[in-house]
Amino acid sequence: MQGTTSEYMEQARILTDTKRRVVESLLNSGRGAEMSTVAVQRKAATLFYSLVTESIRLNKASTRQLVGIYERFGESELLAA
């Protein structure tokens, strides 16, 4: 999938950004207003992982790892700079 750390982090950034967009779009939709925040986040996560699995053939566990790594390390790097 990627060869260097910067390519790995860029892929993680893209996945994290996509996940956030899915959550935001579900929150802003009519269906999202009817659900609790936790339910919206779970539904969005399910949609996101399905999308990633179908489009780039990356399994759920790998996707979760990439997103988690970026949320923990990539964003903190940006905040420190």
MOPAC internal coordinates of N, CA, C and O (Angstrom, degrees):
PM7 1SCF
backbone

  N    0.0000 0     0.00 0     0.00 0    0    0    0
  C    1.4318 1     0.00 0     0.00 0    1    0    0
  C    1.5237 1   111.42 1     0.00 0    2    1    0
  O    1.2310 1   119.41 1   129.47 1    3    2    1
  N    1.3303 1   118.73 1   -50.53 1    3    2    1
  C    1.4509 1   121.68 1   177.44 1    5    3    2
  C    1.5229 1   108.67 1  -143.70 1    6    5    3
  O    1.2310 1   120.92 1   -23.87 1    7    6    5
  N    1.3342 1   115.84 1   156.13 1    7    6    5
  C    1.4466 1   118.99 1  -175.38 1    9    7    6
  C    1.5082 1   114.93 1  -107.49 1   10    9    7
  O    1.2310 1   119.99 1   147.86 1   11   10    9
  N    1.3327 1   117.62 1   -32.14 1   11   10    9
  C    1.4577 1   120.75 1  -176.89 1   13   11   10
  C    1.5208 1   110.32 1  -115.73 1   14   13   11
  O    1.2310 1   121.48 1   -13.04 1   15   14   13
  N    1.3164 1   114.76 1   166.96 1   15   14   13
  C    1.4645 1   119.86 1   179.38 1   17   15   14
  C    1.5188 1   111.25 1   -61.66 1   18   17   15
  O    1.2310 1   119.83 1   140.07 1   19   18   17
  N    1.3204 1   117.93 1   -39.93 1   19   18   17
  C    1.4662 1   119.75 1  -179.33 1   21   19   18
  C    1.5312 1   111.12 1   -66.47 1   22   21   19
  O    1.2310 1   119.91 1   142.80 1   23   22   21
  N    1.3285 1   117.77 1   -37.20 1   23   22   21
  C    1.4633 1   120.46 1   176.47 1   25   23   22
  C    1.5323 1   110.24 1   -66.52 1   26   25   23
  O    1.2310 1   120.80 1   140.24 1   27   26   25
  N    1.3114 1   116.08 1   -39.76 1   27   26   25
  C    1.4635 1   121.96 1   178.84 1   29   27   26
  C    1.5226 1   110.47 1   -62.31 1   30   29   27
  O    1.2310 1   120.50 1   133.42 1   31   30   29
  N    1.3322 1   116.66 1   -46.58 1   31   30   29
  C    1.4571 1   120.99 1  -179.62 1   33   31   30
  C    1.5281 1   111.65 1   -69.01 1   34   33   31
  O    1.2310 1   119.96 1   146.24 1   35   34   33
  N    1.3098 1   117.67 1   -33.76 1   35   34   33
  C    1.4608 1   120.16 1   177.13 1   37   35   34
  C    1.5273 1   110.12 1   -66.06 1   38   37   35
  O    1.2310 1   120.02 1   137.98 1   39   38   37
  N    1.3096 1   117.57 1   -42.02 1   39   38   37
  C    1.4692 1   121.28 1   176.23 1   41   39   38
  C    1.5237 1   109.77 1   -62.14 1   42   41   39
  O    1.2310 1   120.32 1   137.84 1   43   42   41
  N    1.3226 1   116.98 1   -42.16 1   43   42   41
  C    1.4636 1   121.20 1   178.33 1   45   43   42
  C    1.5255 1   110.90 1   -64.34 1   46   45   43
  O    1.2310 1   119.91 1   140.71 1   47   46   45
  N    1.3287 1   117.77 1   -39.29 1   47   46   45
  C    1.4666 1   121.61 1   178.76 1   49   47   46
  C    1.5245 1   110.68 1   -62.95 1   50   49   47
  O    1.2310 1   120.53 1   136.47 1   51   50   49
  N    1.3151 1   116.59 1   -43.53 1   51   50   49
  C    1.4661 1   121.46 1  -179.94 1   53   51   50
  C    1.5306 1   110.14 1   -63.14 1   54   53   51
  O    1.2310 1   120.40 1   134.77 1   55   54   53
  N    1.3237 1   116.83 1   -45.23 1   55   54   53
  C    1.4626 1   120.63 1   178.96 1   57   55   54
  C    1.5259 1   111.35 1   -63.26 1   58   57   55
  O    1.2310 1   120.13 1   137.52 1   59   58   57
  N    1.3273 1   117.35 1   -42.48 1   59   58   57
  C    1.4590 1   121.40 1   179.40 1   61   59   58
  C    1.5236 1   111.03 1   -63.66 1   62   61   59
  O    1.2310 1   120.81 1   136.84 1   63   62   61
  N    1.3248 1   116.05 1   -43.16 1   63   62   61
  C    1.4637 1   120.58 1   178.27 1   65   63   62
  C    1.5299 1   110.95 1   -63.02 1   66   65   63
  O    1.2310 1   120.55 1   138.28 1   67   66   65
  N    1.3102 1   116.56 1   -41.72 1   67   66   65
  C    1.4650 1   121.09 1   178.89 1   69   67   66
  C    1.5256 1   110.38 1   -63.62 1   70   69   67
  O    1.2310 1   120.28 1   137.10 1   71   70   69
  N    1.3171 1   117.07 1   -42.90 1   71   70   69
  C    1.4632 1   120.36 1   179.09 1   73   71   70
  C    1.5212 1   110.47 1   -61.16 1   74   73   71
  O    1.2310 1   120.08 1   137.44 1   75   74   73
  N    1.3129 1   117.44 1   -42.56 1   75   74   73
  C    1.4674 1   120.77 1   179.03 1   77   75   74
  C    1.5234 1   111.55 1   -63.44 1   78   77   75
  O    1.2310 1   120.93 1   140.32 1   79   78   77
  N    1.3312 1   115.83 1   -39.68 1   79   78   77
  C    1.4673 1   118.84 1   178.50 1   81   79   78
  C    1.5207 1   111.73 1   -64.39 1   82   81   79
  O    1.2310 1   120.45 1   141.23 1   83   82   81
  N    1.3290 1   116.75 1   -38.77 1   83   82   81
  C    1.4699 1   120.11 1   178.20 1   85   83   82
  C    1.5266 1   109.96 1   -63.70 1   86   85   83
  O    1.2310 1   120.03 1   136.17 1   87   86   85
  N    1.3243 1   117.54 1   -43.83 1   87   86   85
  C    1.4694 1   121.35 1   178.73 1   89   87   86
  C    1.5285 1   110.00 1   -62.29 1   90   89   87
  O    1.2310 1   120.16 1   132.70 1   91   90   89
  N    1.3330 1   117.31 1   -47.30 1   91   90   89
  C    1.4640 1   120.84 1  -179.51 1   93   91   90
  C    1.5261 1   112.12 1   -62.01 1   94   93   91
  O    1.2310 1   120.40 1   137.23 1   95   94   93
  N    1.3198 1   116.83 1   -42.77 1   95   94   93
  C    1.4558 1   119.04 1  -178.68 1   97   95   94
  C    1.5280 1   111.27 1   -66.55 1   98   97   95
  O    1.2310 1   120.42 1   144.35 1   99   98   97
  N    1.3320 1   116.80 1   -35.65 1   99   98   97
  C    1.4556 1   119.59 1   177.39 1  101   99   98
  C    1.5283 1   110.74 1   -70.60 1  102  101   99
  O    1.2310 1   120.20 1   141.40 1  103  102  101
  N    1.3219 1   117.22 1   -38.60 1  103  102  101
  C    1.4604 1   120.49 1   177.21 1  105  103  102
  C    1.5294 1   111.36 1   -63.37 1  106  105  103
  O    1.2310 1   120.57 1   141.82 1  107  106  105
  N    1.3358 1   116.51 1   -38.18 1  107  106  105
  C    1.4593 1   121.18 1  -177.66 1  109  107  106
  C    1.5283 1   113.13 1   -80.76 1  110  109  107
  O    1.2310 1   120.42 1   166.56 1  111  110  109
  N    1.3078 1   116.80 1   -13.44 1  111  110  109
  C    1.4644 1   119.70 1   179.83 1  113  111  110
  C    1.5244 1   110.08 1   -79.17 1  114  113  111
  O    1.2310 1   120.77 1   -13.93 1  115  114  113
  N    1.2747 1   116.12 1   166.07 1  115  114  113
  C    1.4518 1   120.88 1   178.43 1  117  115  114
  C    1.5160 1   112.81 1   -63.96 1  118  117  115
  O    1.2310 1   120.67 1   143.91 1  119  118  117
  N    1.3282 1   116.33 1   -36.09 1  119  118  117
  C    1.4706 1   120.50 1   179.97 1  121  119  118
  C    1.5181 1   111.18 1   -66.45 1  122  121  119
  O    1.2310 1   120.40 1   144.63 1  123  122  121
  N    1.3339 1   116.83 1   -35.37 1  123  122  121
  C    1.4596 1   120.41 1  -178.80 1  125  123  122
  C    1.5103 1   112.86 1   -66.75 1  126  125  123
  O    1.2310 1   120.25 1   149.30 1  127  126  125
  N    1.3308 1   117.13 1   -30.70 1  127  126  125
  C    1.4599 1   121.10 1  -179.51 1  129  127  126
  C    1.5228 1   111.46 1   -67.90 1  130  129  127
  O    1.2310 1   120.16 1   155.78 1  131  130  129
  N    1.3087 1   117.30 1   -24.22 1  131  130  129
  C    1.4648 1   121.86 1  -177.83 1  133  131  130
  C    1.5190 1   112.61 1   -84.15 1  134  133  131
  O    1.2310 1   119.86 1   166.62 1  135  134  133
  N    1.3348 1   117.87 1   -13.38 1  135  134  133
  C    1.4613 1   121.27 1  -175.36 1  137  135  134
  C    1.5302 1   110.80 1  -109.32 1  138  137  135
  O    1.2310 1   120.97 1   -19.83 1  139  138  137
  N    1.3278 1   115.76 1   160.17 1  139  138  137
  C    1.4628 1   119.91 1   174.11 1  141  139  138
  C    1.5256 1   109.41 1   -71.88 1  142  141  139
  O    1.2310 1   120.49 1   -14.69 1  143  142  141
  N    1.3090 1   116.66 1   165.31 1  143  142  141
  C    1.4647 1   121.11 1  -179.50 1  145  143  142
  C    1.5213 1   111.19 1   -60.19 1  146  145  143
  O    1.2310 1   120.18 1   138.46 1  147  146  145
  N    1.3154 1   117.27 1   -41.54 1  147  146  145
  C    1.4726 1   121.06 1   179.82 1  149  147  146
  C    1.5244 1   110.10 1   -64.15 1  150  149  147
  O    1.2310 1   120.48 1   136.99 1  151  150  149
  N    1.3174 1   116.68 1   -43.01 1  151  150  149
  C    1.4652 1   120.25 1   179.73 1  153  151  150
  C    1.5237 1   110.50 1   -63.83 1  154  153  151
  O    1.2310 1   120.37 1   140.37 1  155  154  153
  N    1.3231 1   116.90 1   -39.63 1  155  154  153
  C    1.4665 1   120.96 1   178.25 1  157  155  154
  C    1.5206 1   109.88 1   -63.31 1  158  157  155
  O    1.2310 1   120.29 1   135.05 1  159  158  157
  N    1.3268 1   117.06 1   -44.95 1  159  158  157
  C    1.4601 1   120.23 1  -179.78 1  161  159  158
  C    1.5280 1   111.22 1   -64.03 1  162  161  159
  O    1.2310 1   119.74 1   141.38 1  163  162  161
  N    1.2939 1   118.09 1   -38.62 1  163  162  161
  C    1.4704 1   120.69 1   178.51 1  165  163  162
  C    1.5221 1   111.09 1   -67.17 1  166  165  163
  O    1.2310 1   120.85 1   135.66 1  167  166  165
  N    1.3253 1   115.98 1   -44.34 1  167  166  165
  C    1.4675 1   120.23 1   179.00 1  169  167  166
  C    1.5253 1   109.85 1   -62.93 1  170  169  167
  O    1.2310 1   120.53 1   136.43 1  171  170  169
  N    1.3342 1   116.59 1   -43.57 1  171  170  169
  C    1.4632 1   120.79 1   179.13 1  173  171  170
  C    1.5237 1   110.99 1   -63.24 1  174  173  171
  O    1.2310 1   120.27 1   139.30 1  175  174  173
  N    1.3204 1   117.08 1   -40.70 1  175  174  173
  C    1.4632 1   120.42 1   178.86 1  177  175  174
  C    1.5269 1   110.52 1   -63.11 1  178  177  175
  O    1.2310 1   120.48 1   138.14 1  179  178  177
  N    1.3193 1   116.69 1   -41.86 1  179  178  177
  C    1.4677 1   120.50 1   178.17 1  181  179  178
  C    1.5270 1   110.80 1   -61.43 1  182  181  179
  O    1.2310 1   120.77 1   134.02 1  183  182  181
  N    1.3315 1   116.14 1   -45.98 1  183  182  181
  C    1.4668 1   120.42 1   178.08 1  185  183  182
  C    1.5277 1   111.37 1   -62.52 1  186  185  183
  O    1.2310 1   120.91 1   136.68 1  187  186  185
  N    1.3222 1   115.87 1   -43.32 1  187  186  185
  C    1.4633 1   121.35 1  -179.30 1  189  187  186
  C    1.5310 1   111.49 1   -61.84 1  190  189  187
  O    1.2310 1   120.22 1   131.57 1  191  190  189
  N    1.3230 1   117.18 1   -48.43 1  191  190  189
  C    1.4658 1   119.92 1  -178.63 1  193  191  190
  C    1.5235 1   111.50 1   -66.02 1  194  193  191
  O    1.2310 1   120.20 1   144.87 1  195  194  193
  N    1.3151 1   117.22 1   -35.13 1  195  194  193
  C    1.4699 1   120.45 1   175.58 1  197  195  194
  C    1.5178 1   110.57 1   -64.31 1  198  197  195
  O    1.2310 1   120.93 1   136.05 1  199  198  197
  N    1.3269 1   115.82 1   -43.95 1  199  198  197
  C    1.4620 1   121.28 1   178.74 1  201  199  198
  C    1.5222 1   111.58 1   -60.13 1  202  201  199
  O    1.2310 1   120.37 1   132.81 1  203  202  201
  N    1.3131 1   116.89 1   -47.19 1  203  202  201
  C    1.4636 1   121.29 1  -178.84 1  205  203  202
  C    1.5238 1   110.71 1   -65.64 1  206  205  203
  O    1.2310 1   120.35 1   136.88 1  207  206  205
  N    1.3110 1   116.93 1   -43.12 1  207  206  205
  C    1.4650 1   120.82 1  -179.96 1  209  207  206
  C    1.5237 1   110.76 1   -61.13 1  210  209  207
  O    1.2310 1   120.25 1   135.91 1  211  210  209
  N    1.3252 1   117.13 1   -44.09 1  211  210  209
  C    1.4627 1   121.27 1  -178.63 1  213  211  210
  C    1.5217 1   112.98 1   -73.27 1  214  213  211
  O    1.2310 1   120.16 1   140.16 1  215  214  213
  N    1.3347 1   117.31 1   -39.84 1  215  214  213
  C    1.4676 1   119.12 1  -172.61 1  217  215  214
  C    1.5236 1   113.97 1   -84.53 1  218  217  215
  O    1.2310 1   119.60 1   135.48 1  219  218  217
  N    1.3325 1   118.37 1   -44.52 1  219  218  217
  C    1.4708 1   118.39 1  -176.61 1  221  219  218
  C    1.5237 1   113.02 1  -117.89 1  222  221  219
  O    1.2310 1   120.58 1  -172.34 1  223  222  221
  N    1.3207 1   116.50 1     7.66 1  223  222  221
  C    1.4720 1   121.58 1   174.86 1  225  223  222
  C    1.5333 1   112.89 1    57.47 1  226  225  223
  O    1.2310 1   120.90 1  -140.18 1  227  226  225
  N    1.3240 1   115.88 1    39.82 1  227  226  225
  C    1.4552 1   121.62 1   176.79 1  229  227  226
  C    1.5245 1   106.58 1  -107.10 1  230  229  227
  O    1.2310 1   120.15 1   -54.42 1  231  230  229
  N    1.3348 1   117.33 1   125.58 1  231  230  229
  C    1.4604 1   118.88 1  -174.79 1  233  231  230
  C    1.5266 1   112.04 1   -71.93 1  234  233  231
  O    1.2310 1   121.15 1   -15.06 1  235  234  233
  N    1.3156 1   115.41 1   164.94 1  235  234  233
  C    1.4578 1   121.66 1  -174.19 1  237  235  234
  C    1.5257 1   112.44 1   -59.72 1  238  237  235
  O    1.2310 1   120.15 1   136.69 1  239  238  237
  N    1.3201 1   117.32 1   -43.31 1  239  238  237
  C    1.4683 1   120.74 1  -178.10 1  241  239  238
  C    1.5248 1   111.51 1   -62.43 1  242  241  239
  O    1.2310 1   120.14 1   135.67 1  243  242  241
  N    1.3215 1   117.33 1   -44.33 1  243  242  241
  C    1.4604 1   120.64 1   179.16 1  245  243  242
  C    1.5212 1   111.55 1   -65.76 1  246  245  243
  O    1.2310 1   121.08 1   140.62 1  247  246  245
  N    1.3203 1   115.53 1   -39.38 1  247  246  245
  C    1.4600 1   119.96 1   178.87 1  249  247  246
  C    1.5214 1   110.33 1   -64.26 1  250  249  247
  O    1.2310 1   120.33 1   134.98 1  251  250  249
  N    1.3161 1   116.98 1   -45.02 1  251  250  249
  C    1.4684 1   120.46 1   178.76 1  253  251  250
  C    1.5247 1   111.12 1   -60.75 1  254  253  251
  O    1.2310 1   120.52 1   140.31 1  255  254  253
  N    1.3292 1   116.62 1   -39.69 1  255  254  253
  C    1.4621 1   119.72 1   178.76 1  257  255  254
  C    1.5233 1   111.07 1   -64.09 1  258  257  255
  O    1.2310 1   120.35 1   133.67 1  259  258  257
  N    1.3308 1   116.94 1   -46.33 1  259  258  257
  C    1.4559 1   120.44 1   179.70 1  261  259  258
  C    1.5232 1   111.77 1   -60.67 1  262  261  259
  O    1.2310 1   120.40 1   133.35 1  263  262  261
  N    1.3193 1   116.84 1   -46.65 1  263  262  261
  C    1.4650 1   120.69 1  -179.92 1  265  263  262
  C    1.5268 1   110.19 1   -63.86 1  266  265  263
  O    1.2310 1   120.20 1   135.37 1  267  266  265
  N    1.3172 1   117.21 1   -44.63 1  267  266  265
  C    1.4618 1   121.12 1   179.45 1  269  267  266
  C    1.5138 1   113.15 1   -62.15 1  270  269  267
  O    1.2310 1   120.45 1   137.70 1  271  270  269
  N    1.3191 1   116.74 1   -42.30 1  271  270  269
  C    1.4629 1   120.68 1   178.28 1  273  271  270
  C    1.5181 1   110.40 1   -63.16 1  274  273  271
  O    1.2310 1   120.69 1   136.12 1  275  274  273
  N    1.3218 1   116.29 1   -43.88 1  275  274  273
  C    1.4676 1   118.68 1  -179.51 1  277  275  274
  C    1.5269 1   110.95 1   -66.21 1  278  277  275
  O    1.2310 1   120.30 1   137.36 1  279  278  277
  N    1.3278 1   117.03 1   -42.64 1  279  278  277
  C    1.4657 1   119.23 1  -179.90 1  281  279  278
  C    1.5276 1   111.28 1   -62.86 1  282  281  279
  O    1.2310 1   120.70 1   146.22 1  283  282  281
  N    1.3096 1   116.26 1   -33.78 1  283  282  281
  C    1.4695 1   119.20 1  -178.04 1  285  283  282
  C    1.5248 1   112.63 1   -82.90 1  286  285  283
  O    1.2310 1   120.20 1   135.31 1  287  286  285
  N    1.3345 1   117.22 1   -44.69 1  287  286  285
  C    1.4616 1   119.78 1  -172.24 1  289  287  286
  C    1.5232 1   113.91 1  -107.33 1  290  289  287
  O    1.2310 1   119.60 1   138.80 1  291  290  289
  N    1.3020 1   118.36 1   -41.20 1  291  290  289
  C    1.4649 1   121.00 1  -176.18 1  293  291  290
  C    1.5036 1   113.48 1   -67.17 1  294  293  291
  O    1.2310 1   120.45 1   135.23 1  295  294  293
  N    1.3223 1   116.75 1   -44.77 1  295  294  293
  C    1.4503 1   120.23 1  -179.57 1  297  295  294
  C    1.5227 1   110.97 1   -70.77 1  298  297  295
  O    1.2310 1   119.99 1   144.56 1  299  298  297
  N    1.3232 1   117.63 1   -35.44 1  299  298  297
  C    1.4667 1   119.11 1   179.25 1  301  299  298
  C    1.5243 1   110.86 1   -66.36 1  302  301  299
  O    1.2310 1   120.38 1   147.75 1  303  302  301
  N    1.3300 1   116.89 1   -32.25 1  303  302  301
  C    1.4731 1   120.74 1   175.02 1  305  303  302
  C    1.5150 1   110.37 1   -63.49 1  306  305  303
  O    1.2310 1   120.20 1   136.93 1  307  306  305
  N    1.3210 1   117.22 1   -43.07 1  307  306  305
  C    1.4497 1   121.51 1  -179.51 1  309  307  306
  C    1.5179 1   111.45 1   -66.19 1  310  309  307
  O    1.2310 1   120.09 1   141.97 1  311  310  309
  N    1.3319 1   117.43 1   -38.03 1  311  310  309
  C    1.4457 1   120.77 1   179.40 1  313  311  310
  C    1.5213 1   111.65 1   -69.27 1  314  313  311
  O    1.2310 1   120.04 1   146.50 1  315  314  313
  N    1.3298 1   117.53 1   -33.50 1  315  314  313
  C    1.4664 1   121.81 1  -178.58 1  317  315  314
  C    1.5300 1   111.26 1   -74.60 1  318  317  315
  O    1.2310 1   120.23 1   154.53 1  319  318  317
  N    1.3176 1   117.17 1   -25.47 1  319  318  317
  C    1.4732 1   120.02 1  -176.53 1  321  319  318
  C    1.5050 1   113.13 1   -78.28 1  322  321  319
  O    1.2310 1   120.10 1   180.00 1  323  322  321

